[in-house]
Amino acid sequence: MKTFIGTVKSAKMDKTVVVEVVTFRQHPLYLKRYKFTKRFLAHDPLGAKEGDKVQIKESRPISRRKHWQISQIIN
């Protein structure tokens, strides 16, 4: 299963949070690294708040856009 560490950007929905994951990618021609951000909808049984650092893991589809689940709250 894939796991990512990111920060909670929105916790306004019931049992769902928006987690922003920042990674670095390398340009194929110029080989320069650049910051790449992606936002995931994750199921939140633990009750994370905005600004928390969380670890998310892949899970079965819970709804149309929600395929991730929070496994632990780091901060």
PEQUINOR-V380682 format. One record per backbone hydrogen bond with DSSP energy under -0.5 kcal/mol. NH is the residue of the N-H (numbers start at 0). CO is the residue of the C=O. If there is no record, write none. Layout:
nh=<NH & NH>
co=<CO & CO>
This chain:
nh=<3 & 5 & 6 & 7 & 8 & 8 & 9 & 12 & 14 & 15 & 16 & 17 & 18 & 18 & 19 & 20 & 20 & 22 & 22 & 24 & 26 & 30 & 33 & 35 & 37 & 39 & 40 & 41 & 41 & 42 & 43 & 44 & 50 & 51 & 53 & 53 & 54 & 55 & 56 & 57 & 58 & 61 & 62 & 66 & 66 & 67 & 68 & 69 & 70 & 71 & 73 & 73 & 74>
co=<55 & 53 & 19 & 51 & 6 & 17 & 17 & 15 & 12 & 12 & 41 & 9 & 16 & 39 & 6 & 18 & 37 & 20 & 35 & 33 & 31 & 26 & 24 & 22 & 20 & 18 & 64 & 16 & 39 & 67 & 14 & 42 & 7 & 48 & 5 & 51 & 71 & 3 & 68 & 1 & 66 & 65 & 65 & 40 & 64 & 40 & 56 & 42 & 54 & 54 & 52 & 71 & 52>
